[in-house]
Amino acid sequence: MAHQDVISEIEQLPDGPEIGAFFDFDGTIISGYSAIAFFQEQLKRGHLSPRDFVELLSVMTSFGIGVLGFPALMLTASQFLRGVREDSYAAFGEDVFKSHIARQVYPETRAMVETHLRKGHTVAIISSATPYQVAPAARDLDIEHVLCTNLQVEDGVFTGAVVRPICFGNGKVLAAESLSKKFGADLDKSFFYSDSTDDLELLERVGNPRPLNPTNRLRAISEERGWPVRRFASRGRPKPTDWLRTAMVPASLMGSFLAGLPIWALTGSKRDAMNFSLSVFADTASALIGLNLEIKGEQHLWSDRPAVFIFNHQSNVDMVIIARLLRRDISGVGKKEIRDLPLIGRVLEFSGVVLIDRSDTEKAIATMKTLVDTMRIEGKSVCMSPEGTRSVTPKLAGFKKGAFHLAMQAGVPIVPIVIRNSSDVMPKGDMIYRRATVKVEVLPPIPTDEWSAETIDEHVTSVHDTYLKALGQDRPAHNVTPLREVKK
């Protein structure tokens, strides 16, 4: 499992609900503050008038400099929602999660949550934020228990009042005690992860306080009391070198392409030139990014070629990962918008990437048919993401059938490539590549010679289930817990 250094302590703990694992949200599960993401999106959508903007900014500033306490902040902020329908604001919260907050989740904290859950511990988020900020992330992390600050709702509409007690300071202690009593957790054996001295009461109440990404004040207190401190650099403000390395990656694609041109000119083999360029790009881009791969089942990359290699798609870095794995004699599939990228789009298209128009099904199918000849006649393999697009979280999305039809028509096997944590490097919506070790598992080739159009749905479901098992994920639930149940 990824982030072994972070989860080793948890793995050594006894199993069972007696151990509680409580997480603060802002600054602990995510980098930064969810309220800022909400504020930014409200401004973008025009939900705040100029007067609202000035008033809300003044309130937040007063809280930041200590003039206004948290209860007063929540009461004042809730006034801006008076008369707004709760279901509408909950939908807005889901949008903010997908567009902003999902990419702010620390992968290290995600690994810690997953390990506590696997051990059967009582896992909860205890946050002073509202359910609309926290609940989407909790569902993504499979955290059932969310204890936070609730806003008063009557007839489906916010009244502008806050439900007391507010989940802040000693209110978090009361929330943790209530949860522990209900589910049999022992606070003296439990863990609380937080970044702020605002949570000092609960940090002192549990047997295992664990400051994560602490403020300077909490760090100083932790040093005095011997509390173990961890800091994560996988999210948050990038360094200048991160920007520079990121900018160099597309440049390395162009450089690698140009490096292959002399081979083409001297040998007349475009294929050899493209294979050389692909390998150079894979190694150069990996070095620039700081990308390390731990590969299981590497032999399956070469045992049956040509093949249709499929992969779960979490990040822009997946292109580098696939190039690093497959190395030669491959063709890919991408969206037609890639063609609009200056120079890079043309290089990818020239190199054999087939660009399809997803809005025109018939045209896309016709374009895909050229890949059958690519495999049958040229002996090249094809790589595709059956999800169709990047996921906003590591959760596996549904599979489209294109790759499966393609393999069946060409008479070649499907080879599943399971990428566990490429979102650690660059989650969807982010702009920066970050150093990371990505774990990859290549599963055995799946023959398609006995497949038919009538049984294709069964095969897609079977392969999708194989991915879920490899990733340790459950099938997505079709129903979602009502928001009103996510409360203290």
N, C-alpha and C positions, 0 to 999 in steps of 0.2 A: 504494500500500500504506500502511496505517496506521503511525504512529510513524516517519515518514521521517527525522526528526532523529536518531533512535536507530540506525537501520540504515544511514545514509549511508556511514559508514566501511566497513562490511562489503561494501556493494554495489560499492565501488571496488577490492576485493581481487581477485586472480586466482582463477579457478575451479580446482577439483581437490582431491584428498585430501591434498596436501602440507601444506596449512594445517589445523591442528587447532583446534577450538573446544571448549574444555573448560569445563564449568559446575559450580560447587558447587551444592548443592541448597537447603538451609535458608538463608533470608535473601537468596538470589541468584535462584533460579528462583521460589521462593515467599516470601511475606512471613511472617516468624515461623519457628517450629520445628515440624516434623512430629511430633516426639516428644511435644510437648504435646497435639497433636490426638489421638494414639493414647492418651495418658494420660487425657484427658477422656472419650473414648469408652469406654475400659475401665471407668472409674468409673461412667459412665451405665448400662452394661450389667451392672454388678455382677461384673465379671471379677476385681476386686481385693478381697481381704478387708481389713478395717480395719488389720490388722497389715501386710499387703502395702503398703497405701497409705502408712502411716507410714514403713516401711523405704525404699520407693522415693522418697518425697519427701525423706528424709534424704540418700539417695545423690545425688539431683539437686542438692540444696542444697550438698552438699560439693563437687561438681564446679563449681557456679556460683561459689563463693568461692575456688576454686583449691586446696582441700585434697586433692581426688581428681583424678588424671589421667584422660584420656579412655580409655586401655586398661582401667584399673581400673573406670571407669564402665560400659563395655560388658560386661566380664566379670561385674560384679555384676548389671547389668540383665538379662543373658541367663539368669541363674539363675531368674528369675521365669517363664521360658518352658520350663523343663525339664519334659519329659513331654507338652508340647502338640504336637499334630499340625501339621506345617508347612502342609499344604493348608488346614486350618481357619484358621490365622493369616494365610495369604495372602488368603483370602476376606475376612477381617476388614479387612485392609489395603485391599482394593478398596472396601469399604464406607466406610472412613475417608476415602479419596480423594474419593468422591462426596459425602459429607456435610460434609467440612471442607476438605480440601486443594485440591480443584479450584478453588474460588473464591479461594484465596490465591495462585494463579499470577499473577505480574506480566505484564500484557499486553505491556509493553515487552520483557521477556525472551523471551516467546513470539515476538514479531516478530523478535528477534535470532536465535533458534534457527531459525525458518523461513527466514530469509535465508541463514544459514550452510549450511543443508541445500540450499537452491536453488542455491547456488554449488558444491555438491559437496564441501564441506569435511568433514573427519573430525570429527563432532560426538559428544560423549560427556558424560555426567554422571559426575563423580568426586566421590564424597561419602563421608563417614564414617558416614552413616546406613545402615540395612539395606535390602535389596531390597524388603522389604514396605512400606517408607515411600516408596521412590523409583520402583519399577517401574511402578505405575499411571500416574504422571505422565509417565514416560518414554514409555510407549506412546501417551499422548494427544498428546505433543509430537513423535511419530515419531522419537524418539531411539533408535537401535538399541543403542548401546554404553552399558552401565551398569557402572561400576566402584565398588564400595562395600564395606562391612564385612559379611562373611557369617557367619552362625551355623551351628554344626556340627549336621548332621542325620544320624541313623542310623535306617534302617527307617521313614522318613517322620516321625520324631519328633525334636524338639529335645533335645539332650543337656545343654544349659546351658553349653556351651563356645563360644568364638569362634574362627573360622578365622583363622590368622595368615598373612601380616602384615595387621594392621589398616589400613584405608584412612584414615590420619590422619597429618598432618605429612609426614615423609619417605615414608611409605607411599603418599601420593598422587603423589609424584614417581615412585616405582617403577611405579605403575599407569599414569601417563601415558607413561613411557618404554616400557613393555611394549606399550601400545596403539599408540604411534607406530611402533615397530619392526614390528609386525604389519601395519599398514595404510599405511605409507610416509609418515607425517606428519613434518614437520620441526619440532621443538620451538622452534627459534630463530625460526621464522616463525609460530608458533602463538599462540593467545589463551587466557588463563585468566581466568574471571570468578568473583570471590569477594567475600564481605563481611567476612572475618575474618582476623586475624593468625595464626590456627591454620593458615592455608594459605600462610603466607609463603614456605615452601620452594618450592612449585610456582609461586607468583607470580614468584619470583626466577629460576626455571628457564626459563620460557617467554620468548620474545622480546617478547611483547605482553601484559604484565599489565594487567588491566582491573578495578579494584575497583568493585563495584556495591553501592550501599547500605551503604557501609563503616561499621564501628564507628569510634568516635572515634580509637582508637589506629591503626587501619589508615589512616584519613584523614590523620592526622598524618604517618605514614610515606610515604604516597603523595605528599603535598605536598613532602616532602624529596627524593623520588626523581623527581619529575616524572611520576608515573603519572596518566593521566587518570581522573577519578572521575565517576561518575554516580549520581544518587539518583532514585528513582521514588516518587511520591506517590499512585500509583493504587491502592495496597493499604495495609494496615496500619491503625493507629489513626486514626479519623476526627477531624476538628476539630469543635468545638461548632457552627460555622457549617454544617458538613455535615449535622449532625442537624437543624438548624433548616430548612435548605433542603429536606431530605427530608420533614419534617413538613408543609411548606407545599404540597407537590405535591398530595396528596389534597384539601387545603383549597381549592386552586385549581380542582379539578373541581367542587366544590360551588358555589364562587363563580361559575364560568362558567355553570353550569346556571341559577343564580338570575338572572344577567345576561340570559339569554335569555327569561325569563318575560314581561317587558313587551312584547317583540316579539310573542309569542303572544297576549297579552291585547289588543293594539292591532290586529293584522292578522288574527287568527284562524288563522294558519298555524303549526302545530306544527313543520312541516318547516323553515321559515325560522328559527324560534327555535332548533331543535336544530343547524342548520348554523352559526348564529352562535355558539352556545355551544361547539361543537366547535372552531371556529377560535380562539376566545378561549382555550380550555383548551390547545390545542396550543402557542400562542405563549407563554402565561404559564408553563406547566409547563417548556417548553424553557429559558426565561430563568432560572427558579428553579434548575433542574438544572445549568445551564451546558452545555447540549447544543447542539453545532454539527453540522450535517449537510452532508456533501459528496455531492451527488446526481448520478449519471450516468444518462442515459436518462429524464429527468424528463418528456419529452413523452409517454411511454407511459402516464403516469398519467391522461391526459385524452383520448387518441385513441380509445379504445373503451369507452364506458360505456353501460349498466351492464356490469359484469364481476365475476368472482370474483378478487379480489386475494389472492394467497397470499404468505406470508413465513416465513422460517426464524426460529425463536423461541429467543432466547438469554437474554432479560432482561425484567424487569417494565417497563423503559423502552420496550420495543417498542410498547406501547400509545400512548405519547406520539409515538413516531416515525411510526407509522401514521396517527395523527390529523394530524400535521404534513404528511404527504405527501398524504393523500386529501382532507382539508379539509371535504368536504360530500357529502351524499346517500349515506351509507354505513350499513350495518348490520353488526354483528359477531356472532361466536359465542364463547361462553365456557362454562366449567363451572358447574354449578348452585350450587356452593359460593359463588360470587360473591354470590349472593342474601343470604347470611348476613352480609355486610359491612355494618356499621351505616351507613345513609344512602347510602353510595357504591353498594352493590349495587342499591338501589332506583333511584337516579339512572341507572345504566347500563342497567338493564332498561327503565325508562321511555323512555330515549333510543333504544331499538331493538336493544339487544344481546340476542340470543337465547341463553338459558341452557339447556344440555342436560345430561341425566343420562347420563354415560358408562357407568354400570353397567347401564343398561336400554337395550339396543340398539334394540328395537322403538320404544320411546318417543322415543329420540333421533332415529330416522329420521323419525318422524311430525312431530316438532318442526322438523326441518330442511326438511320440505316447505313450511312457511310461508315460507321464504326464497325459494322459487321464485316465489311470488306477489309477494314484495317486489321482485324484479327485473323480472318480466314486467309487473306492473300498476303499481307505484309508480316503476319506473325507477331504483331504488336499486342500488348495488353492495354486495357482501358481501366482508368481509375475514376470512380464516381462516389458521390455522397448520396445515399438513398434518402436522407432527410431533406435534401434539396437546398437547404440553407443552413447557416450557422444557428445553433441553439443559444439562447441568452443565458442559459445555465448549463451545467454538466448533465442535466436530465436528458435522456434520449427521447427524441421526437419520433413521430410516426414515419414509416418508410413509404416512399413512392415506388412504383413497380418498374420504372424504366430500366434500371440496371439489371433487373431479373429477366425481363423480356429480352434484353440485349444478349445476356449470357446464353439464354435458351436458344435464341435464333442463331448465334454464332457457334453453338455446340461446345462452349468452353465452361470451365468451372467458375464458381463464385468463390473468392477468397476474402473472408472478413478480416479487416484490420480494426482492432478495438483500441481507440486512443482514450486513455483514462483521464488525463488532466491537462490537455493543451491550453485550456482556458487560463491556467496559471500564468502562461506566457503573455497572452493577449486575449482577454474576454471580448465578446461581441460588443461593439460600441466604443472600445478603448482605442487609443492611437499609438500606444507605446509597447514595444517588445520588452519583456523583462526576463532576466536570467531565470532558468528553471530546469529541473529534470523531469522529463515527461515519460511516463510508463506506457508502453505499447505492447499489445499482445496480438500476434498473427495466428488466427485459428486455421485448422486444417481446411484444404479446399473442399468445396461442396459440389459434387457432380450435378450437372443439369440435363444430362442426356435423356433422362426419363421424365422430365418435366413436360407439362402441356399447358395451353392457355386456360384449360378448365381447372387446373390444380395450382395455378400461379399464386392465388391468394393464400393457400395453405403454406406454400414455400416462403412467401414474404413474412407471414406471421411466425413461422418456425425460426427463420434467421433473426428476426427482430427479438424473439424470446431468447435466442442464443446470446445476443448482445446484452440484453437486460441481465441475464445470469452472469455474464463475464464482468459487467460493471457493478454488480451487486445492487441492482435497482429492481423495484417492483413494477408491475404493469400500472400505467397511469390510471388513477381512479376517475370515473366519469362524473362522479358527484363531488362537490366541494363543500366543506363545512361552512354553514352559514356564518357570516361575520359576527352576528350577535352572540354566537357561542364562543367566540375568541375573546374572552374577557376574564377579569379577575373575579 
